[in-house]
């Protein structure tokens, strides 16, 4: 799973990237080569994995991970680099940073601080980027239809025209009334305005405690969260004990990383399952609606090919009864076939043929 972190220059994208990843914030403006950006693999904190590991004491404990890619100033600046936009299209979801804090030291690029205006500008530039892709494809389809009129090309043209109408009306591909099959048909275009998005309000230290009021007007269309980037970047550099005291003093309930990652799980409908053993306890991600065979394929393709059955225990049953012996004694241990849909917190062992 890959998340693209983006925003208008000066809104705190680099600061939030550092807060979420724990990496030092680079000095100065973004100077990456065209089409490149800072990338970090972030471990997803999960107390369930820690409990599982404390029971089995494996040689290795491996959390699930998410790839975070930083695109500071991708939109809202003086120019939009199509090569960098193409890189952003590879992401599964967007984290759009909106600045709410005032600063005389670092004034907002567009003048007054106005997160609604900033979001409208980002939405507009993403729509223009999608229209460029869409128009190019429609031109090719028109040429194809003149040479050889096929049902597939006609169907694709109809879908793209409906998407274009939404974009030209100031909406998004996400708003187009398309069936699941029609959305699959245009998935390869990876339209930015179709991607799930989190709005990340970058608040000032003097706004801590006012998060709900700041987020209210954006809720409904997006998943909205609020983080004080300057404070979070400091917290990321502290030791655990000192960090806990600091968070208590400022009234911060949760660090940036779990806030962003758990929000991404919600909008992408990601489900976590676990495997365990003496060698390794590990958390894995699949999409809601994936079968246990697809989960087996995430672990190793050979497990999916040779799948026989899955031994499944819900994590809550494991927590209640303490270990697998207790779970089995309580009759909560299940054998599931290939059509079993993975549920949040399933602990799974795959039985397979060699």
N, C-alpha and C positions, 0 to 999 in steps of 0.2 A: 504494500500500500504506500502510495506516494502523495504527499501534501505539498502544494505550492504556496509559499508565503509571499504575499505581494501587497503593494500599497503605493500611494503617491510618495515621492521623495520627501524625507523629513518627517514621516509619520511614525517612524520607530520600527521599521521592518528588521533592520540589522540588530537593534536592541532586543526585540522579541525573539529573533532567531537565536541569539546568544543565551537569552534567559531559558528558552525551551531546551536547548541542546547542551548548555554548559560550556560552549566554546567561547573563546575570547572574541570580543567585537573588534573587527578591523578598523583602523583609523581611516578617515577620509571617505571619499565617495566610492561607490562600487566601480571597480576597474577590471572586472573579469573579461575574458575574451568573449566575442560575440557567440551567443548560443550556450554559454556556460554560466554556472551559478554555484554558490556555496551549497554543499550537500552534506547532510549529517544523518546517520542512522540513530534513531532515538529508541531506547528501551522503554517498553510500556510497563509502568509500575502496576503490580497486581499482587495484593496480599494473599490471594488464594494460592498462587504459585509458591509463595514463601511458606505457607502452611503445609502444602503438599511436600515440599522439599524438607521441611523440618521433621516430617514423619519418616521419610524414606532415606534421608541423608545421602543423596546421590553424589557421584564424583563431580557432576556439573549441573548447574541450574541455569536454564536459558529462557529468558523472557521473550515475549513477542516483540517485534520491532516495527517501526514506521520510518520511512524515509522522508525527511523534510528538506525541501529545496527552497532556497532564498532567492527572490527576485525583487530586490529593492529598486524602486523607481521604474518598474516595468511599464506602468500606466500613470498618466497624469503629469509626466515630465514634458520636456520640449519635443521629444520624438519617441516613437515606438519602434523598437528593433524587431523586425519580423522573425529573425533567427532566434531571438530570445523567446518570443511568443510561441514559436514552434516547440521549444523546449518545455514551456509551461503547459502546453497541450498534453504532454505525456503524463501529467499528474492525474490522480483519481479524484481529488477534491481541492478546492481553493480555500485558503485562509486569508481573508482580506482585512488588512490592518487599517483602522480608522482612528485618527488622532482626535482626542477630546481636550487635551491639556494645552494651556497657554504657556509660552516661553519667550521672553525678550531676548534670550541668548540665541535661541534657534527659532526664529519666526517661521510661520507656515509658508510654504512655497506659493500658495494661492492667495495669501493675504490672511484674512480672518480665519479662525478655526471654525470649520463647518463640516461635520462628518456626513451630513446628508448630501451636501454639494459634492464632497469627495467621492462618495459612493456612486452618485449619479454620473460623475465624470468617468470613473472606472468602468461602470456598466456600459456607458456609451462607447468607450474605446474598445472594450471587449466585443461589443456588438459589431463595430466596424471591422475588427479583425475577423470575426466569424463571417460577416458579409463578403469579405474579400475571398475567403475560401469557398463560400457558397456560390458566388457569382462565377468563379472560375470553373467550378464543376458544372454549373448549369450551361455555360457556354460549350463545354465539351459534350454534354448530353444532347444539346441541340444539333451539334454536328453529327453525333452518332445517329440520332433519330432521322436525319435527312438521308443518311446512307442505308440504315437498316433499322426499321422501326420494331422494337421489341417491347414486350410487356414489362420486362424488368426495368428498362430505361424509362418507360412512361410512368411506372410506379414511383421510381426514385425521383423523377422530375416533380411529380405531384407532392411528394413529401417535402422536397427542398423549397418549393414555391410556398408552401404553408409556413415553413420555418422563416423564409425571407419576409413574409407578410408580418410575422411577429416582430422580427428585428427592426423592420422599417417603421413599425408602430411604436417603437421605443420599449419593446418588451424583450423577451429572451427565447432561445430555442427551448428552454425548460418550460415555457408557457404554452408551447404549441400542443395542440390536442392530437397526440400521436398514440397509436397502440404500442404495446410492448414489441411486437414484431417490427413495426415501422421504426422504432427507436433503435432496435438492433441493426436494422438496415443502414442506418447512418452513423453507427457507432465509430466507424473508422475515421470519421472527420474530426472527432474529439473536440467538438465545439466548446469553447470556453463558457458560453452562456448556458450550456446545458449541465455543466458540472455542479454537483452539490457544493455549497459554500458555507463557511463559517465567517461571521463578522466578528472580528476581534477588536474591541474598543480599547485603545491604548490610553489609559487614564493617568492623571497626575496624582501625586501623593496626597494632595489636598482634596482629591475626589474619592478617595477610598471611603466606602460606606454609602456612596451615592450611585453605586453601579446600576441598581434597578431602574432608577429614574433616567439614567443615561441610555439604557438599553431598550426601554419600553417602546419607543417609536419605531424600532427596527424589527421587533419581534413579529412572527407570523410568517413572513416570507423566508427568513433565514434562521439558522441556529446562531444565537448571539451570546458572546461571552465578553467579560471585561477583565483586563489585566493591567496592572501598573508596571510597564516595561522597565522603567528606571529602577524601581524597587526590586523587581524580580531578578534583574541582572546582577544586583548586589547579593541577593539571597542565594543565587546559584553558586557563588564563590565562597560561601560560608560553610563551616563544619556543621554537622547535623544538629548538635546541641545548641550552638549559637544561632543557627537558622530558626530553630523552634522558638527560641526566646524572641527573636526579631519578629517573626510572624505573629506571635501573640501580642506584642507591643503595637503592631500596625493593624491588627484585626484581619490578617490574611488567613483564610481558611485552607487554601490549597495552592500548591505551586503551579507555575505556568504549564509545565509539561503534561501532568495529568488532566488539567482543564482542557487543553487543546486536543490531546489524544483521545480522551473519552468523548468529546464532542464530535470528533471525526468518526469514531466508531458508530455513534448514533446516526449521523447523516448518511454514512455509507452502509449501514445495517451490517456491521461486522459482528461476528460471533466468535468468542474465544473458547477453545477446547484445550484439554491438557493430556499429556502422556507422562508416564512415570516409570521408574525402574531404578536399579542400583547405579546404572551408568549416568542417567540423566532424567531430570524432571523438566518439562518444557511446556510453554504456552504457544499455541498456534492460532492463526486467524483464518477464518473462512467467511464467506458471505451468508447471511441468513437465507435459508432455503437450500443450502448445499447439503448433499447426502454424505453419509459416512464414507462412501467410496471416494467421493471428491476430497474429503478430509484425509483419507489414506493417501491419496495422490499428492497432497501437500507435504506429507512426511517423506514419501518416496514413491516414485512411479511404479516400482515393482509391487508395492503393497496394494495399490489399486488394481493392477493386472491380476494378481493372485488372490484377491480378496475372497475370504470364506465367510467370515462373520466378524462382528465387533462386540467386545465386552464393554459395556457402558454403565457408568455410575454417575449420578448427578453430584455436582460438587457439594450442594447443601446436604445431601445424604452422607457424603464422606465427612463433612464437617460435624454433623450430628453424631455419627457413630465412631469417629476417631480414626479408623483405618479400614482396609478392604475386608479384613476378617469380620469386623463389626457390621459392615454393610451387608456382607453375605449372610450373616447370622440373622439380620433383620429382614432378609428377603428383598433387598433393594438392588441387588445385582441383576443386570439384564443382558441377554444375548440378543443382538439386533442384526437384521439382514441389511442388504445393500440399499434398500429404500429408506432407511432411517434418516430423518433430517436431524442434523447436528443442532443441539440446543445449547444456549449460553451456559458455560460451566461444565459441560460434559467432560468426564474423565474417560478416555478411550484407549483400549488396547486392541490392535488389529490382529486378527488371526488370518493367516494367508498360507497359500501353497508356495513352495520354493520354485 
